[in-house]
Amino acid sequence: DSGVGKTCLTYQFCAGKFPEKTEATIGVDFREKLIEIDGEKIKVQLWDTAGQERFRKSMVQHYYRNVHAVVFVYDVTSAASFRSLPAWIDECKQHALGQEVPRILVGNKCDLQNSVQVGTDLAQQFADAHSMPLFETSAKNPSSNGHGDGSHGNSDHVEAIFMTVAHKLKSQKPLILSQPPGGDTVTLARGRDKGEEKASWACMC
Ligand SMILES: Nc1nc2c(ncn2[C@@H]2O[C@H](COP(=O)(O)OP(=O)(O)OP(=O)(O)O)[C@@H](O)[C@H]2O)c(=O)[nH]1
């Protein structure tokens, strides 16, 4: 939903800091980060979608194609944002983004521990029912456990969350069917085309 912290989370991952000021996303914003997994350079593109209804119904619809993974975000201090999740999951399913693509659930704003409305147990039950791993984090204080002592506690680090998605994508790289011209041998190659510098995946928040 709008205001759960999607822009802050993607900014924290790509720029390594919490943005001073954010405004409601209009349509879709793109952020990217070059990461390395097992010696392979991978460009991860994060498509930060608008939560506001008026943009969601118009502009966001056009960006469901070419999505390789989905990050569903709710705000742990907003029960309403948690209740909206089934509608977002259905919307993704309507665009062929169901269990066949990596999907994860992220509860954000864990630093606001005194205002929590969505407990971990409830969120975990929901995540299990939808076959998604659950992460709880804070874009504002990514290494906080809500007690202000800077330790990691039970809160997941923003970078670790997106790296988990990247690892999932890497391990699921589709088999590319290639047939040499004139030959009668079919070669199944993993992942990227020959000569391509780096792999690239898009992930929608
Ligand atoms: N305390 C706290 N505030 C946060 C956190 N993440 C985001 N915020 C605040 O929540 C508000 C909304 O954050 P955004 O990242 O713009 O939310 P969004 O989900 O991108 O919203 P839309 O673009 O409208 O869909 C801002 O005032 C942020 O400063 C967090 O982890 N902790």
The ligand as an SDF file (V2000), in Angstrom:
LIG
                    3D

 32 34  0  0  0  0  0  0  0  0999 V2000
   10.1230    4.7740   11.0560 N   0  0  0  0  0  0  0  0  0  0  0  0
   10.2140    4.3660    9.7660 C   0  0  0  0  0  0  0  0  0  0  0  0
    9.6800    5.1010    8.7980 N   0  0  0  0  0  0  0  0  0  0  0  0
    9.7900    4.6530    7.5170 C   0  0  0  0  0  0  0  0  0  0  0  0
   10.4580    3.4500    7.2000 C   0  0  0  0  0  0  0  0  0  0  0  0
   10.3920    3.2750    5.8620 N   0  0  0  0  0  0  0  0  0  0  0  0
    9.7220    4.3230    5.3750 C   0  0  0  0  0  0  0  0  0  0  0  0
    9.3600    5.1690    6.3590 N   0  0  0  0  0  0  0  0  0  0  0  0
    8.5860    6.4220    6.2230 C   0  0  0  0  0  0  0  0  0  0  0  0
    7.3200    6.0930    5.6670 O   0  0  0  0  0  0  0  0  0  0  0  0
    6.8950    7.1120    4.7700 C   0  0  0  0  0  0  0  0  0  0  0  0
    6.5570    6.5140    3.4080 C   0  0  0  0  0  0  0  0  0  0  0  0
    7.7320    5.9330    2.8360 O   0  0  0  0  0  0  0  0  0  0  0  0
    7.8520    5.6410    1.2680 P   0  0  0  0  0  0  0  0  0  0  0  0
    9.0870    4.8430    1.0540 O   0  0  0  0  0  0  0  0  0  0  0  0
    7.7130    6.8830    0.4770 O   0  0  0  0  0  0  0  0  0  0  0  0
    6.5430    4.7410    1.0230 O   0  0  0  0  0  0  0  0  0  0  0  0
    6.0490    4.0270   -0.3480 P   0  0  0  0  0  0  0  0  0  0  0  0
    5.6070    2.6590    0.0270 O   0  0  0  0  0  0  0  0  0  0  0  0
    7.1050    4.1200   -1.3920 O   0  0  0  0  0  0  0  0  0  0  0  0
    4.7740    4.9110   -0.7470 O   0  0  0  0  0  0  0  0  0  0  0  0
    4.1110    5.1350   -2.2290 P   0  0  0  0  0  0  0  0  0  0  0  0
    5.1700    5.6840   -3.1100 O   0  0  0  0  0  0  0  0  0  0  0  0
    2.9930    6.1080   -2.0220 O   0  0  0  0  0  0  0  0  0  0  0  0
    3.5850    3.8110   -2.6850 O   0  0  0  0  0  0  0  0  0  0  0  0
    8.0250    8.1430    4.7120 C   0  0  0  0  0  0  0  0  0  0  0  0
    7.6970    9.2140    5.6070 O   0  0  0  0  0  0  0  0  0  0  0  0
    9.2400    7.3870    5.2310 C   0  0  0  0  0  0  0  0  0  0  0  0
   10.1750    8.2350    5.8830 O   0  0  0  0  0  0  0  0  0  0  0  0
   11.0330    2.6820    8.2810 C   0  0  0  0  0  0  0  0  0  0  0  0
   11.6290    1.6120    8.1210 O   0  0  0  0  0  0  0  0  0  0  0  0
   10.8720    3.1950    9.5440 N   0  0  0  0  0  0  0  0  0  0  0  0
  1  2  1  0
  2  3  2  0
  2 32  1  0
  3  4  1  0
  4  5  2  0
  4  8  1  0
  5  6  1  0
  5 30  1  0
  6  7  2  0
  7  8  1  0
  8  9  1  0
  9 10  1  0
  9 28  1  0
 10 11  1  0
 11 12  1  0
 11 26  1  0
 12 13  1  0
 13 14  1  0
 14 15  2  0
 14 16  1  0
 14 17  1  0
 17 18  1  0
 18 19  2  0
 18 20  1  0
 18 21  1  0
 21 22  1  0
 22 23  2  0
 22 24  1  0
 22 25  1  0
 26 27  1  0
 26 28  1  0
 28 29  1  0
 30 31  2  0
 30 32  1  0
M  END
$$$$
